[in-house]
Amino acid sequence: MLNRGYAYTAIIGSKSHGQTLLCHLASLYPHSTQQVWQQKLHNGEVTLDGVTATGSESVTLGQTLVWNRPPWTEPDSPQRFEVLFEGPHLLGVNKPRGLPTLPGGGFLENTLLRLVQKQSPNANPVHRLGRATTGIVLFAKTPQAAASLFAKLEHTPNSKIYRALAQHSAQHDDYEILTPIGLVPHPLIGSVWAANPTGKPSRSLAKVISRTTSTTTFEVSLSSGRPHQIRIHLSSIGHPLVGDPLYGLSGQPLENLPGLPGDGGYFLHARFLRFRHPITGEQINLEADLPSEFSLHQ
């Protein structure tokens, strides 16, 4: 079934000033070549300051670029979620594997956001999980709750606790991981978040729950919220997640990716979320049971 299509809007920045529109499109949306973008331009899908573009225009600082992507068939994804907590201001849900939290990567309607908003139209997530990551996602249903929750979850250490299945048997029982995280270049996908000495400070605490001869199950609590933090941090200490298509050893991306960065295959579950209710001050403790597929691989 086709979705409704989507208008992607961008403002031309100073770094792009003077480029041809065709070159700018190919660099802004590298999933398509210049040849493909020329066809999209020919189809009338792109406007610059409201005028249908040809691609030969020189873009200037402050112009508004819109790509009116026609309707497309999205990849399949689960169409269900479990409600863990609900009140006038908050909604906590258990996200299944394979369901994106937000639109992106070819997904628009088949997302947790759209499914939740069918029941609670004003709900918006205050954090997100990767498509393959399962577990707790918290939504704010009012602007007051949203404003307070962003700060609470970002600045409350160890409020989020995950379960992760990693490669190799860990030598120690506990790890404090302080690997900085920042963007690094990648030959296939431009850039990606990874271990980077000049990146942002990051902190995770990893505790061994169980071991086999080839895997370790960790409980990981976060004191910062960087992109892909657990995947990068465990990889940086020699324990990439089982089935991770993006990260190898040392917290660096694989050179020859077996799939796209958003692809699934790894085992990571947001199990606990603890915080003070932004309106009532009540202590809220959410827990999402481990999915069956996670347990089978431990």
Order of alpha helices (4+ residues) and beta strands (2+ residues): beta-alpha-alpha-beta-beta-beta-beta-beta-alpha-beta-beta-alpha-beta-beta-beta-beta-beta-beta-alpha-beta-beta-alpha
